[in-house]
């Protein structure tokens, strides 16, 4: 859910922070912090969230006859 009301307030989703590497963020307010850092200046940015990948569908139970007219 990208636009839910209650979002975990981590720097990884904050508009004030930018990603430096896999574990660190560069915050405008606090400088270098971890991705799990929390502060009162948090402002949610929905574009920083990555949706989970969907698993591939299993079509092995079907045969050619199921897909023909």
mmCIF file of the N, C-alpha and C atoms, coordinates in Angstrom:
data_MODEL
# 
_entry.id   MODEL 
# 
loop_
_atom_site.group_PDB 
_atom_site.id 
_atom_site.type_symbol 
_atom_site.label_atom_id 
_atom_site.label_alt_id 
_atom_site.label_comp_id 
_atom_site.label_asym_id 
_atom_site.label_entity_id 
_atom_site.label_seq_id 
_atom_site.pdbx_PDB_ins_code 
_atom_site.Cartn_x 
_atom_site.Cartn_y 
_atom_site.Cartn_z 
_atom_site.occupancy 
_atom_site.B_iso_or_equiv 
_atom_site.pdbx_formal_charge 
_atom_site.auth_seq_id 
_atom_site.auth_comp_id 
_atom_site.auth_asym_id 
_atom_site.auth_atom_id 
_atom_site.pdbx_PDB_model_num 
ATOM 1   N N  . UNK A 1 1  ? 0.836   -1.183  0.000   1.00 0.00 ? 1  UNK A N  1 
ATOM 2   C CA . UNK A 1 1  ? 0.000   0.000   0.000   1.00 0.00 ? 1  UNK A CA 1 
ATOM 3   C C  . UNK A 1 1  ? 0.882   1.249   0.000   1.00 0.00 ? 1  UNK A C  1 
ATOM 4   N N  . UNK A 1 2  ? 0.934   1.918   -1.104  1.00 0.00 ? 2  UNK A N  1 
ATOM 5   C CA . UNK A 1 2  ? 1.776   3.103   -1.207  1.00 0.00 ? 2  UNK A CA 1 
ATOM 6   C C  . UNK A 1 2  ? 1.191   4.310   -0.480  1.00 0.00 ? 2  UNK A C  1 
ATOM 7   N N  . UNK A 1 3  ? -0.122  4.455   -0.486  1.00 0.00 ? 3  UNK A N  1 
ATOM 8   C CA . UNK A 1 3  ? -0.735  5.664   0.037   1.00 0.00 ? 3  UNK A CA 1 
ATOM 9   C C  . UNK A 1 3  ? -1.557  5.407   1.289   1.00 0.00 ? 3  UNK A C  1 
ATOM 10  N N  . UNK A 1 4  ? -1.122  4.513   2.148   1.00 0.00 ? 4  UNK A N  1 
ATOM 11  C CA . UNK A 1 4  ? -1.858  4.256   3.379   1.00 0.00 ? 4  UNK A CA 1 
ATOM 12  C C  . UNK A 1 4  ? -1.610  5.387   4.372   1.00 0.00 ? 4  UNK A C  1 
ATOM 13  N N  . UNK A 1 5  ? -2.493  5.532   5.373   1.00 0.00 ? 5  UNK A N  1 
ATOM 14  C CA . UNK A 1 5  ? -2.395  6.651   6.295   1.00 0.00 ? 5  UNK A CA 1 
ATOM 15  C C  . UNK A 1 5  ? -1.257  6.516   7.290   1.00 0.00 ? 5  UNK A C  1 
ATOM 16  N N  . UNK A 1 6  ? -1.028  5.321   7.808   1.00 0.00 ? 6  UNK A N  1 
ATOM 17  C CA . UNK A 1 6  ? -0.003  5.125   8.820   1.00 0.00 ? 6  UNK A CA 1 
ATOM 18  C C  . UNK A 1 6  ? 1.199   4.431   8.187   1.00 0.00 ? 6  UNK A C  1 
ATOM 19  N N  . UNK A 1 7  ? 2.255   5.188   7.982   1.00 0.00 ? 7  UNK A N  1 
ATOM 20  C CA . UNK A 1 7  ? 3.465   4.690   7.332   1.00 0.00 ? 7  UNK A CA 1 
ATOM 21  C C  . UNK A 1 7  ? 4.569   4.658   8.374   1.00 0.00 ? 7  UNK A C  1 
ATOM 22  N N  . UNK A 1 8  ? 5.430   3.659   8.295   1.00 0.00 ? 8  UNK A N  1 
ATOM 23  C CA . UNK A 1 8  ? 6.583   3.605   9.194   1.00 0.00 ? 8  UNK A CA 1 
ATOM 24  C C  . UNK A 1 8  ? 7.464   4.815   8.922   1.00 0.00 ? 8  UNK A C  1 
ATOM 25  N N  . UNK A 1 9  ? 7.795   5.569   9.951   1.00 0.00 ? 9  UNK A N  1 
ATOM 26  C CA . UNK A 1 9  ? 8.542   6.819   9.791   1.00 0.00 ? 9  UNK A CA 1 
ATOM 27  C C  . UNK A 1 9  ? 10.046  6.553   9.793   1.00 0.00 ? 9  UNK A C  1 
ATOM 28  N N  . UNK A 1 10 ? 10.559  6.051   8.681   1.00 0.00 ? 10 UNK A N  1 
ATOM 29  C CA . UNK A 1 10 ? 11.983  5.797   8.513   1.00 0.00 ? 10 UNK A CA 1 
ATOM 30  C C  . UNK A 1 10 ? 12.544  6.776   7.494   1.00 0.00 ? 10 UNK A C  1 
ATOM 31  N N  . UNK A 1 11 ? 13.825  7.085   7.621   1.00 0.00 ? 11 UNK A N  1 
ATOM 32  C CA . UNK A 1 11 ? 14.476  7.991   6.674   1.00 0.00 ? 11 UNK A CA 1 
ATOM 33  C C  . UNK A 1 11 ? 14.461  7.440   5.251   1.00 0.00 ? 11 UNK A C  1 
ATOM 34  N N  . UNK A 1 12 ? 14.319  6.146   5.107   1.00 0.00 ? 12 UNK A N  1 
ATOM 35  C CA . UNK A 1 12 ? 14.277  5.556   3.774   1.00 0.00 ? 12 UNK A CA 1 
ATOM 36  C C  . UNK A 1 12 ? 13.063  6.039   2.984   1.00 0.00 ? 12 UNK A C  1 
ATOM 37  N N  . UNK A 1 13 ? 11.997  6.497   3.664   1.00 0.00 ? 13 UNK A N  1 
ATOM 38  C CA . UNK A 1 13 ? 10.781  6.971   3.006   1.00 0.00 ? 13 UNK A CA 1 
ATOM 39  C C  . UNK A 1 13 ? 10.585  8.479   3.145   1.00 0.00 ? 13 UNK A C  1 
ATOM 40  N N  . UNK A 1 14 ? 11.574  9.189   3.644   1.00 0.00 ? 14 UNK A N  1 
ATOM 41  C CA . UNK A 1 14 ? 11.427  10.617  3.945   1.00 0.00 ? 14 UNK A CA 1 
ATOM 42  C C  . UNK A 1 14 ? 11.827  11.492  2.752   1.00 0.00 ? 14 UNK A C  1 
ATOM 43  N N  . UNK A 1 15 ? 11.132  12.604  2.603   1.00 0.00 ? 15 UNK A N  1 
ATOM 44  C CA . UNK A 1 15 ? 11.424  13.545  1.525   1.00 0.00 ? 15 UNK A CA 1 
ATOM 45  C C  . UNK A 1 15 ? 12.693  14.346  1.803   1.00 0.00 ? 15 UNK A C  1 
ATOM 46  N N  . UNK A 1 16 ? 13.134  14.401  3.058   1.00 0.00 ? 16 UNK A N  1 
ATOM 47  C CA . UNK A 1 16 ? 14.322  15.165  3.426   1.00 0.00 ? 16 UNK A CA 1 
ATOM 48  C C  . UNK A 1 16 ? 15.609  14.372  3.272   1.00 0.00 ? 16 UNK A C  1 
ATOM 49  N N  . UNK A 1 17 ? 15.520  13.085  2.971   1.00 0.00 ? 17 UNK A N  1 
ATOM 50  C CA . UNK A 1 17 ? 16.712  12.239  2.928   1.00 0.00 ? 17 UNK A CA 1 
ATOM 51  C C  . UNK A 1 17 ? 16.947  11.687  1.526   1.00 0.00 ? 17 UNK A C  1 
ATOM 52  N N  . UNK A 1 18 ? 18.206  11.483  1.205   1.00 0.00 ? 18 UNK A N  1 
ATOM 53  C CA . UNK A 1 18 ? 18.599  10.889  -0.063  1.00 0.00 ? 18 UNK A CA 1 
ATOM 54  C C  . UNK A 1 18 ? 19.493  9.688   0.202   1.00 0.00 ? 18 UNK A C  1 
ATOM 55  N N  . UNK A 1 19 ? 19.390  8.677   -0.618  1.00 0.00 ? 19 UNK A N  1 
ATOM 56  C CA . UNK A 1 19 ? 20.127  7.435   -0.398  1.00 0.00 ? 19 UNK A CA 1 
ATOM 57  C C  . UNK A 1 19 ? 21.592  7.599   -0.805  1.00 0.00 ? 19 UNK A C  1 
ATOM 58  N N  . UNK A 1 20 ? 22.507  7.233   0.088   1.00 0.00 ? 20 UNK A N  1 
ATOM 59  C CA . UNK A 1 20 ? 23.934  7.263   -0.189  1.00 0.00 ? 20 UNK A CA 1 
ATOM 60  C C  . UNK A 1 20 ? 24.387  5.879   -0.644  1.00 0.00 ? 20 UNK A C  1 
ATOM 61  N N  . UNK A 1 21 ? 24.060  4.873   0.143   1.00 0.00 ? 21 UNK A N  1 
ATOM 62  C CA . UNK A 1 21 ? 24.327  3.486   -0.216  1.00 0.00 ? 21 UNK A CA 1 
ATOM 63  C C  . UNK A 1 21 ? 23.212  2.624   0.372   1.00 0.00 ? 21 UNK A C  1 
ATOM 64  N N  . UNK A 1 22 ? 23.445  1.326   0.440   1.00 0.00 ? 22 UNK A N  1 
ATOM 65  C CA . UNK A 1 22 ? 22.391  0.391   0.870   1.00 0.00 ? 22 UNK A CA 1 
ATOM 66  C C  . UNK A 1 22 ? 21.980  0.593   2.326   1.00 0.00 ? 22 UNK A C  1 
ATOM 67  N N  . UNK A 1 23 ? 22.868  1.130   3.165   1.00 0.00 ? 23 UNK A N  1 
ATOM 68  C CA . UNK A 1 23 ? 22.593  1.242   4.593   1.00 0.00 ? 23 UNK A CA 1 
ATOM 69  C C  . UNK A 1 23 ? 22.529  2.673   5.114   1.00 0.00 ? 23 UNK A C  1 
ATOM 70  N N  . UNK A 1 24 ? 22.943  3.668   4.345   1.00 0.00 ? 24 UNK A N  1 
ATOM 71  C CA . UNK A 1 24 ? 22.997  5.032   4.851   1.00 0.00 ? 24 UNK A CA 1 
ATOM 72  C C  . UNK A 1 24 ? 22.190  5.991   3.986   1.00 0.00 ? 24 UNK A C  1 
ATOM 73  N N  . UNK A 1 25 ? 21.691  7.039   4.645   1.00 0.00 ? 25 UNK A N  1 
ATOM 74  C CA . UNK A 1 25 ? 20.954  8.110   3.985   1.00 0.00 ? 25 UNK A CA 1 
ATOM 75  C C  . UNK A 1 25 ? 21.628  9.430   4.353   1.00 0.00 ? 25 UNK A C  1 
ATOM 76  N N  . UNK A 1 26 ? 21.478  10.426  3.499   1.00 0.00 ? 26 UNK A N  1 
ATOM 77  C CA . UNK A 1 26 ? 21.977  11.766  3.782   1.00 0.00 ? 26 UNK A CA 1 
ATOM 78  C C  . UNK A 1 26 ? 20.766  12.647  4.038   1.00 0.00 ? 26 UNK A C  1 
ATOM 79  N N  . UNK A 1 27 ? 20.572  13.014  5.288   1.00 0.00 ? 27 UNK A N  1 
ATOM 80  C CA . UNK A 1 27 ? 19.407  13.798  5.713   1.00 0.00 ? 27 UNK A CA 1 
ATOM 81  C C  . UNK A 1 27 ? 19.758  15.285  5.711   1.00 0.00 ? 27 UNK A C  1 
ATOM 82  N N  . UNK A 1 28 ? 18.819  16.133  5.298   1.00 0.00 ? 28 UNK A N  1 
ATOM 83  C CA . UNK A 1 28 ? 19.038  17.586  5.314   1.00 0.00 ? 28 UNK A CA 1 
ATOM 84  C C  . UNK A 1 28 ? 19.146  18.119  6.733   1.00 0.00 ? 28 UNK A C  1 
ATOM 85  N N  . UNK A 1 29 ? 18.511  17.445  7.683   1.00 0.00 ? 29 UNK A N  1 
ATOM 86  C CA . UNK A 1 29 ? 18.474  17.923  9.066   1.00 0.00 ? 29 UNK A CA 1 
ATOM 87  C C  . UNK A 1 29 ? 19.612  17.349  9.917   1.00 0.00 ? 29 UNK A C  1 
ATOM 88  N N  . UNK A 1 30 ? 19.949  16.052  9.728   1.00 0.00 ? 30 UNK A N  1 
ATOM 89  C CA . UNK A 1 30 ? 20.882  15.376  10.614  1.00 0.00 ? 30 UNK A CA 1 
ATOM 90  C C  . UNK A 1 30 ? 22.166  14.884  9.950   1.00 0.00 ? 30 UNK A C  1 
ATOM 91  N N  . UNK A 1 31 ? 22.316  15.035  8.652   1.00 0.00 ? 31 UNK A N  1 
ATOM 92  C CA . UNK A 1 31 ? 23.516  14.558  7.979   1.00 0.00 ? 31 UNK A CA 1 
ATOM 93  C C  . UNK A 1 31 ? 23.422  13.081  7.668   1.00 0.00 ? 31 UNK A C  1 
ATOM 94  N N  . UNK A 1 32 ? 24.510  12.336  7.835   1.00 0.00 ? 32 UNK A N  1 
ATOM 95  C CA . UNK A 1 32 ? 24.526  10.911  7.538   1.00 0.00 ? 32 UNK A CA 1 
ATOM 96  C C  . UNK A 1 32 ? 23.831  10.139  8.657   1.00 0.00 ? 32 UNK A C  1 
ATOM 97  N N  . UNK A 1 33 ? 22.815  9.359   8.289   1.00 0.00 ? 33 UNK A N  1 
ATOM 98  C CA . UNK A 1 33 ? 22.064  8.534   9.240   1.00 0.00 ? 33 UNK A CA 1 
ATOM 99  C C  . UNK A 1 33 ? 21.802  7.171   8.600   1.00 0.00 ? 33 UNK A C  1 
ATOM 100 N N  . UNK A 1 34 ? 21.386  6.205   9.406   1.00 0.00 ? 34 UNK A N  1 
ATOM 101 C CA . UNK A 1 34 ? 21.040  4.888   8.870   1.00 0.00 ? 34 UNK A CA 1 
ATOM 102 C C  . UNK A 1 34 ? 19.651  4.955   8.228   1.00 0.00 ? 34 UNK A C  1 
ATOM 103 N N  . UNK A 1 35 ? 19.326  3.975   7.413   1.00 0.00 ? 35 UNK A N  1 
ATOM 104 C CA . UNK A 1 35 ? 18.023  3.942   6.742   1.00 0.00 ? 35 UNK A CA 1 
ATOM 105 C C  . UNK A 1 35 ? 16.872  3.781   7.724   1.00 0.00 ? 35 UNK A C  1 
ATOM 106 N N  . UNK A 1 36 ? 17.146  3.216   8.889   1.00 0.00 ? 36 UNK A N  1 
ATOM 107 C CA . UNK A 1 36 ? 16.112  3.007   9.894   1.00 0.00 ? 36 UNK A CA 1 
ATOM 108 C C  . UNK A 1 36 ? 15.978  4.151   10.886  1.00 0.00 ? 36 UNK A C  1 
ATOM 109 N N  . UNK A 1 37 ? 16.700  5.232   10.678  1.00 0.00 ? 37 UNK A N  1 
ATOM 110 C CA . UNK A 1 37 ? 16.647  6.386   11.590  1.00 0.00 ? 37 UNK A CA 1 
ATOM 111 C C  . UNK A 1 37 ? 15.263  7.024   11.549  1.00 0.00 ? 37 UNK A C  1 
ATOM 112 N N  . UNK A 1 38 ? 14.805  7.522   12.708  1.00 0.00 ? 38 UNK A N  1 
ATOM 113 C CA . UNK A 1 38 ? 13.515  8.206   12.805  1.00 0.00 ? 38 UNK A CA 1 
ATOM 114 C C  . UNK A 1 38 ? 13.729  9.576   13.426  1.00 0.00 ? 38 UNK A C  1 
ATOM 115 N N  . UNK A 1 39 ? 12.972  10.573  12.967  1.00 0.00 ? 39 UNK A N  1 
ATOM 116 C CA . UNK A 1 39 ? 13.032  11.886  13.611  1.00 0.00 ? 39 UNK A CA 1 
ATOM 117 C C  . UNK A 1 39 ? 11.691  12.585  13.457  1.00 0.00 ? 39 UNK A C  1 
ATOM 118 N N  . UNK A 1 40 ? 11.546  13.720  14.128  1.00 0.00 ? 40 UNK A N  1 
ATOM 119 C CA . UNK A 1 40 ? 10.265  14.436  14.109  1.00 0.00 ? 40 UNK A CA 1 
ATOM 120 C C  . UNK A 1 40 ? 10.053  15.255  12.834  1.00 0.00 ? 40 UNK A C  1 
ATOM 121 N N  . UNK A 1 41 ? 11.082  15.385  12.000  1.00 0.00 ? 41 UNK A N  1 
ATOM 122 C CA . UNK A 1 41 ? 10.974  16.148  10.750  1.00 0.00 ? 41 UNK A CA 1 
ATOM 123 C C  . UNK A 1 41 ? 10.522  15.287  9.573   1.00 0.00 ? 41 UNK A C  1 
ATOM 124 N N  . UNK A 1 42 ? 10.083  14.072  9.856   1.00 0.00 ? 42 UNK A N  1 
ATOM 125 C CA . UNK A 1 42 ? 9.713   13.118  8.808   1.00 0.00 ? 42 UNK A CA 1 
ATOM 126 C C  . UNK A 1 42 ? 8.595   13.678  7.934   1.00 0.00 ? 42 UNK A C  1 
ATOM 127 N N  . UNK A 1 43 ? 8.779   13.588  6.614   1.00 0.00 ? 43 UNK A N  1 
ATOM 128 C CA . UNK A 1 43 ? 7.738   13.928  5.641   1.00 0.00 ? 43 UNK A CA 1 
ATOM 129 C C  . UNK A 1 43 ? 7.723   12.822  4.603   1.00 0.00 ? 43 UNK A C  1 
ATOM 130 N N  . UNK A 1 44 ? 6.600   12.136  4.509   1.00 0.00 ? 44 UNK A N  1 
ATOM 131 C CA . UNK A 1 44 ? 6.478   10.949  3.662   1.00 0.00 ? 44 UNK A CA 1 
ATOM 132 C C  . UNK A 1 44 ? 6.576   11.299  2.184   1.00 0.00 ? 44 UNK A C  1 
ATOM 133 N N  . UNK A 1 45 ? 7.393   10.536  1.455   1.00 0.00 ? 45 UNK A N  1 
ATOM 134 C CA . UNK A 1 45 ? 7.524   10.664  0.009   1.00 0.00 ? 45 UNK A CA 1 
ATOM 135 C C  . UNK A 1 45 ? 7.156   9.313   -0.608  1.00 0.00 ? 45 UNK A C  1 
ATOM 136 N N  . UNK A 1 46 ? 5.965   9.177   -1.208  1.00 0.00 ? 46 UNK A N  1 
ATOM 137 C CA . UNK A 1 46 ? 5.530   7.874   -1.737  1.00 0.00 ? 46 UNK A CA 1 
ATOM 138 C C  . UNK A 1 46 ? 6.383   7.363   -2.886  1.00 0.00 ? 46 UNK A C  1 
ATOM 139 N N  . UNK A 1 47 ? 7.138   8.224   -3.553  1.00 0.00 ? 47 UNK A N  1 
ATOM 140 C CA . UNK A 1 47 ? 7.961   7.782   -4.668  1.00 0.00 ? 47 UNK A CA 1 
ATOM 141 C C  . UNK A 1 47 ? 9.219   7.037   -4.215  1.00 0.00 ? 47 UNK A C  1 
ATOM 142 N N  . UNK A 1 48 ? 9.549   7.097   -2.942  1.00 0.00 ? 48 UNK A N  1 
ATOM 143 C CA . UNK A 1 48 ? 10.713  6.378   -2.440  1.00 0.00 ? 48 UNK A CA 1 
ATOM 144 C C  . UNK A 1 48 ? 10.387  4.933   -2.067  1.00 0.00 ? 48 UNK A C  1 
ATOM 145 N N  . UNK A 1 49 ? 9.127   4.573   -2.061  1.00 0.00 ? 49 UNK A N  1 
ATOM 146 C CA . UNK A 1 49 ? 8.740   3.195   -1.750  1.00 0.00 ? 49 UNK A CA 1 
ATOM 147 C C  . UNK A 1 49 ? 8.811   2.357   -3.013  1.00 0.00 ? 49 UNK A C  1 
ATOM 148 N N  . UNK A 1 50 ? 9.292   1.150   -2.887  1.00 0.00 ? 50 UNK A N  1 
ATOM 149 C CA . UNK A 1 50 ? 9.288   0.225   -4.015  1.00 0.00 ? 50 UNK A CA 1 
ATOM 150 C C  . UNK A 1 50 ? 8.273   -0.871  -3.711  1.00 0.00 ? 50 UNK A C  1 
ATOM 151 N N  . UNK A 1 51 ? 7.297   -1.075  -4.591  1.00 0.00 ? 51 UNK A N  1 
ATOM 152 C CA . UNK A 1 51 ? 6.286   -2.102  -4.333  1.00 0.00 ? 51 UNK A CA 1 
ATOM 153 C C  . UNK A 1 51 ? 6.900   -3.492  -4.413  1.00 0.00 ? 51 UNK A C  1 
ATOM 154 N N  . UNK A 1 52 ? 6.318   -4.440  -3.685  1.00 0.00 ? 52 UNK A N  1 
ATOM 155 C CA . UNK A 1 52 ? 6.861   -5.806  -3.739  1.00 0.00 ? 52 UNK A CA 1 
ATOM 156 C C  . UNK A 1 52 ? 6.650   -6.420  -5.113  1.00 0.00 ? 52 UNK A C  1 
ATOM 157 N N  . UNK A 1 53 ? 7.563   -7.279  -5.516  1.00 0.00 ? 53 UNK A N  1 
ATOM 158 C CA . UNK A 1 53 ? 7.450   -7.954  -6.812  1.00 0.00 ? 53 UNK A CA 1 
ATOM 159 C C  . UNK A 1 53 ? 6.431   -9.070  -6.703  1.00 0.00 ? 53 UNK A C  1 
ATOM 160 N N  . UNK A 1 54 ? 5.621   -9.205  -7.732  1.00 0.00 ? 54 UNK A N  1 
ATOM 161 C CA . UNK A 1 54 ? 4.656   -10.285 -7.767  1.00 0.00 ? 54 UNK A CA 1 
ATOM 162 C C  . UNK A 1 54 ? 5.353   -11.556 -8.227  1.00 0.00 ? 54 UNK A C  1 
ATOM 163 N N  . UNK A 1 55 ? 4.917   -12.666 -7.676  1.00 0.00 ? 55 UNK A N  1 
ATOM 164 C CA . UNK A 1 55 ? 5.511   -13.932 -8.097  1.00 0.00 ? 55 UNK A CA 1 
ATOM 165 C C  . UNK A 1 55 ? 4.941   -14.338 -9.455  1.00 0.00 ? 55 UNK A C  1 
ATOM 166 N N  . UNK A 1 56 ? 5.711   -15.099 -10.187 1.00 0.00 ? 56 UNK A N  1 
ATOM 167 C CA . UNK A 1 56 ? 5.280   -15.551 -11.512 1.00 0.00 ? 56 UNK A CA 1 
ATOM 168 C C  . UNK A 1 56 ? 4.137   -16.564 -11.359 1.00 0.00 ? 56 UNK A C  1 
ATOM 169 N N  . UNK A 1 57 ? 3.187   -16.497 -12.253 1.00 0.00 ? 57 UNK A N  1 
ATOM 170 C CA . UNK A 1 57 ? 2.054   -17.418 -12.225 1.00 0.00 ? 57 UNK A CA 1 
ATOM 171 C C  . UNK A 1 57 ? 2.496   -18.793 -12.698 1.00 0.00 ? 57 UNK A C  1 
ATOM 172 N N  . UNK A 1 58 ? 1.919   -19.815 -12.101 1.00 0.00 ? 58 UNK A N  1 
ATOM 173 C CA . UNK A 1 58 ? 2.238   -21.191 -12.466 1.00 0.00 ? 58 UNK A CA 1 
ATOM 174 C C  . UNK A 1 58 ? 1.169   -21.705 -13.435 1.00 0.00 ? 58 UNK A C  1 
ATOM 175 N N  . UNK A 1 59 ? 1.533   -21.826 -14.707 1.00 0.00 ? 59 UNK A N  1 
ATOM 176 C CA . UNK A 1 59 ? 0.610   -22.298 -15.728 1.00 0.00 ? 59 UNK A CA 1 
ATOM 177 C C  . UNK A 1 59 ? 0.855   -23.758 -16.092 1.00 0.00 ? 59 UNK A C  1 
ATOM 178 N N  . UNK A 1 60 ? 1.616   -24.462 -15.280 1.00 0.00 ? 60 UNK A N  1 
ATOM 179 C CA . UNK A 1 60 ? 1.937   -25.850 -15.605 1.00 0.00 ? 60 UNK A CA 1 
ATOM 180 C C  . UNK A 1 60 ? 0.714   -26.769 -15.513 1.00 0.00 ? 60 UNK A C  1 
ATOM 181 N N  . UNK A 1 61 ? -0.311  -26.350 -14.794 1.00 0.00 ? 61 UNK A N  1 
ATOM 182 C CA . UNK A 1 61 ? -1.503  -27.187 -14.666 1.00 0.00 ? 61 UNK A CA 1 
ATOM 183 C C  . UNK A 1 61 ? -2.389  -27.136 -15.907 1.00 0.00 ? 61 UNK A C  1 
ATOM 184 N N  . UNK A 1 62 ? -2.134  -26.198 -16.805 1.00 0.00 ? 62 UNK A N  1 
ATOM 185 C CA . UNK A 1 62 ? -2.915  -26.066 -18.036 1.00 0.00 ? 62 UNK A CA 1 
ATOM 186 C C  . UNK A 1 62 ? -2.188  -26.725 -19.208 1.00 0.00 ? 62 UNK A C  1 
ATOM 187 N N  . UNK A 1 63 ? -2.940  -27.057 -20.255 1.00 0.00 ? 63 UNK A N  1 
ATOM 188 C CA . UNK A 1 63 ? -2.318  -27.584 -21.468 1.00 0.00 ? 63 UNK A CA 1 
ATOM 189 C C  . UNK A 1 63 ? -2.779  -26.750 -22.666 1.00 0.00 ? 63 UNK A C  1 
ATOM 190 N N  . UNK A 1 64 ? -2.371  -27.112 -23.862 1.00 0.00 ? 64 UNK A N  1 
ATOM 191 C CA . UNK A 1 64 ? -2.694  -26.355 -25.081 1.00 0.00 ? 64 UNK A CA 1 
ATOM 192 C C  . UNK A 1 64 ? -4.194  -26.220 -25.288 1.00 0.00 ? 64 UNK A C  1 
ATOM 193 N N  . UNK A 1 65 ? -4.949  -27.199 -24.914 1.00 0.00 ? 65 UNK A N  1 
ATOM 194 C CA . UNK A 1 65 ? -6.395  -27.204 -25.133 1.00 0.00 ? 65 UNK A CA 1 
ATOM 195 C C  . UNK A 1 65 ? -7.079  -26.086 -24.343 1.00 0.00 ? 65 UNK A C  1 
ATOM 196 N N  . UNK A 1 66 ? -6.549  -25.743 -23.212 1.00 0.00 ? 66 UNK A N  1 
ATOM 197 C CA . UNK A 1 66 ? -7.152  -24.700 -22.378 1.00 0.00 ? 66 UNK A CA 1 
ATOM 198 C C  . UNK A 1 66 ? -7.016  -23.327 -23.019 1.00 0.00 ? 66 UNK A C  1 
ATOM 199 N N  . UNK A 1 67 ? -6.018  -23.131 -23.858 1.00 0.00 ? 67 UNK A N  1 
ATOM 200 C CA . UNK A 1 67 ? -5.760  -21.823 -24.459 1.00 0.00 ? 67 UNK A CA 1 
ATOM 201 C C  . UNK A 1 67 ? -6.244  -21.696 -25.902 1.00 0.00 ? 67 UNK A C  1 
ATOM 202 N N  . UNK A 1 68 ? -6.894  -22.696 -26.420 1.00 0.00 ? 68 UNK A N  1 
ATOM 203 C CA . UNK A 1 68 ? -7.371  -22.633 -27.795 1.00 0.00 ? 68 UNK A CA 1 
ATOM 204 C C  . UNK A 1 68 ? -8.864  -22.350 -27.821 1.00 0.00 ? 68 UNK A C  1 
ATOM 205 N N  . UNK A 1 69 ? -9.355  -21.868 -28.979 1.00 0.00 ? 69 UNK A N  1 
ATOM 206 C CA . UNK A 1 69 ? -10.784 -21.539 -29.117 1.00 0.00 ? 69 UNK A CA 1 
ATOM 207 C C  . UNK A 1 69 ? -11.587 -22.721 -29.481 1.00 0.00 ? 69 UNK A C  1 
# 
